Amino acid sequence: AVAPETRQLVYGCGGTKAINATYLQQAVKDVIWGVDELLSQHSDYVHWVVEDLMRFSLALEAVGRTGPVPWEAYQALWTVALEALAHGLVQAYSAARGCSAE
């Protein structure tokens, strides 16, 4: 029961680097959230997040080519990366200007 928790701590350093939280917060803050300003397509920061996750995936694939990566390690890295993304988005949205229909 200790191994999964230890894995999260050990692999946490690599997983949290999948997303640049500082850039994410600034990019979300720069969005104009007025109802009449919102586009029907996603904002630029969404494209950036997808690219960051793709780079992280490619980096994991590169590591896998040098030697086997245990499935548990792979899962732990992605879990930490996605938790970091969720945390970064919550922080960014909470700091963003509000949206109003007025």
N, C-alpha and C positions, 0 to 999 in steps of 0.2 A: 504493500500500500504506500510505502514511502517512495518507491521508484518513480511513479508518475509525477509526484510533486517535485522531486529532485530534478527530473528531466525539465520541467517547466522553468526552474531556476537556472539550470545550466544552459539551456538553449535560449533563454530569454534575451540574452544580450544580442544574439544574431537576429532573432525575430523582431525585436523592437526597432532594428535599423532598417526594416523593410519600408517604413514610411517616414518621411521627413516631417515630423509633427510641427516644427516651426514654420515651414513653408505652407503646410496645409492650413494652419491657423490663419496665416496672412492671406492666403488665396481665398478662403471662405470670407474673411473680413472684407476683402475688396469687392465682393459681389454686391451689386445694387439689388436689394431685396424688395424694392417697391413692386406692388402688384403689376403696375403698367410697364415696369422695366424687365420683369422676368421673361426669359425667352422660352419658347416651346421646346428647345433642346437643352441638354445639360450644360452646366457651367464649365469653364476651363479646368477648374480644380478636379472635376470628375475624370477628365481625360488624363490628367497628371497622376491621379491615384491609380488608375488602371495601368498606366505605364510603369509606375513604381512596383506594383504587384507583379507585372510581367518580368521586370528586371530581377526581382527577388526569386521568381520561379526559375528563370534562366540560371541564376547563381546556384540554386539548389541542384539543378540538372548538372551543372559543371562540376560541382562537388561529387555528385553521384558517379560521374565518369572517372574520377580518380580512385574511387573505392566504393564499396557498398555503404549506403546510408540506411540504418535500421528504420523500419516503418514507423516505430514509435518516435524516433528523433524527427523524422519528416513531419509527422502529425504535430509534435510539440512545437516545432518551428512555425508551422502555419497557424497553429492556435495562437501563439504569442503575437505573430504578425497581425492577425485579424483583430485580436483584442486591442493591440496598439492602435490600429486604424479606427476601431469603434471609439476608443477613448479620445483619440485625436479629433474625430468628428464631433463628439459631444462637447469637447472643450472649444472647438472652433465655432460651432453653432451658438454656444452660450455666450460667446464674446462678440458675435455678429450683431449688426444693427437689426432691429425688428422689421417685420413686414406688416404692412397695414393696408386695408382697402380704403382708407380715408384719404 
